[in-house]
Structure formats: C-alpha cells, structure tokens
C-alpha cells in the first residue's frame, strides 16, 4: 500500500508531470547531448533552454522549481538511457570470461576462441528490448 501511495504522489506532483512531458518530447539529438554530459552543472544552461522550449508550464515555474525539473530530466535520462562504466569494463573482458567458462565446463563448440568471440559479439550487439 505504501508503494502505491508513493507512486500516486509522484504522479500527481507537478514537477514530475512537467519533467515527464519534457522527456517524452525530447528527440534523439537532445537526449544524446544530455547523455554525453559528465555532470549536471556542465549542461545546466542547455537543459534550461531545452526544457523551456518543450514546455510552457516550465516557464511559469519559479527558478528553484525549474532547476528541480531540469535536474529530474537529467537524472531520468541518465538512469534510463545512460550506461555505467562498470558495464563497459565487464563487456571488454566478456570474451575472456566466456572462453574460460567453455574451457572449464567442457564446451562442445569448437574452436573455442572463435565461438567465444562470436558469442561475445552477439551479446554486445544484442538490441535492447
């Protein structure tokens, strides 16, 4: 019950509603620029301009609430579309881990090096669903 109440209060919060509507209106290029930013302060002005372009309600908010909306847009884009550096580090060693697993467990795919490489490439390039 507590989780349902939390979801409803987040959904009814005007800051969340405005941030969600802005995120829905972002195009690929805008999202990509936001993802490439290292931190919020480096892209603060761009986010402010983008949010004001996509939402008239954003322009009517006081400056402190505008900052909250822009931070929320930044956080959600990075949370949903951004990739952690840990994932990329693990993906680099993926081929070696697969090869070690196949060698240890008596894999039936030969040659092991080629099979491990193909499997790692397939996993890395698998489209997100």
Buried (B, 14 or more C-beta within 10 A) or exposed (E): EEEEEEEEEEEEEEBBBBBBBBBEEBEEEBBEBBBEBEEBEEBBEBBBEBBBEBBEBBEEBEEEBBBBBBBBBBEBBBEEBBEEEEEEEEEEEBBEEBBEEBEEEEBEEEEBEEBBBEBBEEEEEEEEE
